[in-house]
């Protein structure tokens, strides 16, 4: 069946409102918006949220895959079995090291009068650690003192 064009029909004019618009009670004029937050408020809320958490930040399955991948690179062709407690201990230590690294990096960014951390902050933290403490693995975790 062939399509045929239908000419547009003219409108009858303006629509007539059947209801009057509602008026807001006194004191509620203006649009319904939340009060504007300061730029860093959302970031601070996220920081507090993650500081309260006690579970791991990296998913257990992803970390387990990473461990197995590293072991396969170190010992190709070998099959390893890991106890659940051993993987949890490795993950606890890894997250503590990463957290300590970001704390130092954040301090360096603050020292440079910036809010956002950069890769150069991480490089500087690594250089300071290697120069003055003696290596990339010199973290003093769980003993009440920090590396810096």
C-alpha positions in Angstrom: 0.0 0.0 0.0 1.4 3.4 -1.0 1.9 6.1 1.5 0.2 9.4 0.9 0.9 12.8 2.4 -1.7 14.3 4.6 -1.5 18.1 4.8 -1.1 19.6 8.2 -4.2 20.9 9.8 -4.4 24.4 11.2 -4.6 24.8 15.0 -7.6 26.3 16.5 -5.6 29.0 18.3 -4.4 29.3 21.9 -5.3 26.7 24.4 -7.6 27.8 27.2 -6.4 27.0 30.6 -9.0 25.1 32.6 -7.1 25.3 36.0 -5.4 28.2 37.6 -1.7 27.6 38.5 -1.1 26.7 42.1 0.6 29.3 44.3 3.3 28.3 46.7 2.9 29.2 50.4 4.9 32.2 51.6 8.6 31.6 52.1 8.8 28.9 49.4 9.3 31.0 46.3 11.9 30.0 43.8 12.8 26.6 42.3 13.0 23.4 44.2 16.8 23.0 44.5 19.2 21.8 47.1 21.4 24.4 48.6 24.7 24.7 46.7 27.6 22.8 48.2 31.2 23.9 48.4 33.3 22.4 45.7 35.2 19.9 48.0 32.2 19.0 50.2 31.4 15.9 48.1 35.0 14.7 48.3 35.1 15.2 52.0 31.9 13.1 52.4 33.5 10.3 50.4 36.7 10.4 52.5 34.7 10.2 55.7 32.7 7.3 54.3 35.8 5.3 53.3 37.5 6.0 56.6 34.5 4.5 58.5 34.6 1.3 56.4 36.2 -1.8 57.8 36.0 -4.1 54.8 38.4 -4.2 51.9 38.2 -1.6 49.2 39.5 -3.9 46.5 37.1 -6.8 45.7 38.3 -10.1 46.9 37.9 -11.9 43.6 39.9 -9.2 41.7 42.7 -9.3 44.2 42.8 -13.1 44.1 43.1 -13.0 40.3 45.9 -10.5 40.7 47.8 -12.7 43.1 47.4 -15.7 40.8 48.6 -13.7 37.8 51.7 -12.5 39.7 52.5 -16.1 40.8 52.1 -17.3 37.2 54.5 -14.7 36.0 57.1 -15.6 38.7 56.7 -19.4 38.4 55.3 -20.3 35.0 53.6 -23.7 34.7 53.2 -24.2 38.5 49.8 -24.6 40.1 49.4 -22.9 43.5 46.7 -23.2 46.1 46.2 -20.4 48.6 44.5 -20.4 52.0 41.8 -17.8 52.3 43.5 -16.3 55.4 46.8 -15.9 53.4 45.0 -14.0 50.6 43.2 -11.8 53.2 46.6 -11.0 54.9 48.2 -10.1 51.6 45.2 -7.9 50.7 45.3 -6.2 54.2 49.0 -5.4 53.7 48.6 -4.2 50.1 45.7 -1.9 51.0 47.6 -0.5 54.0 50.6 0.2 51.7 48.4 1.9 49.1 46.7 4.0 51.7 50.0 5.1 53.3 51.2 6.0 49.8 48.2 8.2 49.1 48.4 9.9 52.5 52.0 10.9 51.7 51.0 12.0 48.2 48.2 14.1 49.5 50.5 15.8 52.0 52.8 16.7 49.1 49.9 18.1 47.1 48.8 20.2 50.1 52.4 21.4 50.5 52.3 22.5 46.8 49.1 24.5 47.6 47.0 22.1 45.5 43.9 20.0 46.3 44.3 17.4 43.6 47.1 14.9 43.7 49.3 14.5 40.6 51.7 11.8 39.4 54.6 14.1 40.2 53.5 14.0 43.9 53.7 10.2 43.8 57.1 10.3 42.1 58.4 12.7 44.7 57.0 10.6 47.6 58.8 7.5 46.1 62.0 9.4 45.6 62.0 10.7 49.2 61.2 7.3 50.5 64.0 5.6 48.5 66.5 8.3 49.4 65.9 8.8 53.1 64.4 5.5 54.2 66.1 3.1 52.0 63.7 1.5 49.5 60.2 1.1 48.2 59.2 -1.5 50.8 60.2 0.5 54.0 56.7 1.0 55.4 56.2 0.9 59.1 52.6 -0.4 59.1 50.8 -1.3 62.3 53.4 -0.2 64.7 52.0 3.2 65.5 54.5 5.1 63.3 54.2 6.2 59.7 57.0 6.0 57.1 57.1 9.8 57.0 
